[in-house]
Amino acid sequence: HSVVLIRGGRVKDLPGVRYHIVRGALDCAGVANRMQGRSKYGAKKPKAKK
């Protein structure tokens, strides 16, 4: 089984959706290669290219 961290936040368009999964916390991985809006997807700041 996976253990995930959830936060509140419903989606008005979707009946029954009251929660969201926090990406990058506990067993839920962040999004790979995410450059913009990284915070919401649990992506660390990439190393600077030389």
C-alpha positions in Angstrom: 0.0 0.0 0.0 1.1 3.6 -0.6 1.0 6.3 2.1 0.2 9.7 0.6 -0.3 13.2 2.0 -3.5 14.8 1.1 -4.6 18.5 1.2 -8.1 19.9 0.9 -9.2 21.7 -2.2 -12.3 20.7 -4.1 -12.8 20.9 -7.9 -16.1 22.5 -8.7 -16.4 20.8 -12.1 -15.9 17.3 -10.7 -18.5 15.9 -8.2 -16.9 14.0 -5.3 -13.4 15.4 -5.7 -12.7 17.1 -2.4 -9.0 16.4 -1.9 -5.7 16.6 -3.7 -2.6 14.5 -3.3 0.6 16.5 -2.3 3.2 15.5 -4.9 6.7 14.9 -3.6 5.6 14.0 -0.1 5.7 10.6 1.5 5.2 7.9 -1.1 4.0 10.1 -4.0 6.9 11.2 -6.2 7.3 14.6 -7.7 7.1 15.4 -11.4 10.3 14.7 -13.3 11.7 17.5 -15.6 9.3 20.1 -14.3 10.8 23.6 -14.8 7.9 26.0 -14.1 5.4 25.9 -11.3 7.7 23.4 -9.5 6.4 24.0 -6.0 2.9 22.5 -6.7 4.5 19.3 -8.2 7.3 18.6 -5.7 10.1 19.2 -8.1 13.4 20.5 -6.8 15.2 23.4 -8.4 17.4 21.9 -11.2 21.2 22.3 -11.0 22.4 25.3 -13.1 23.9 24.4 -16.4 27.5 25.6 -16.9 
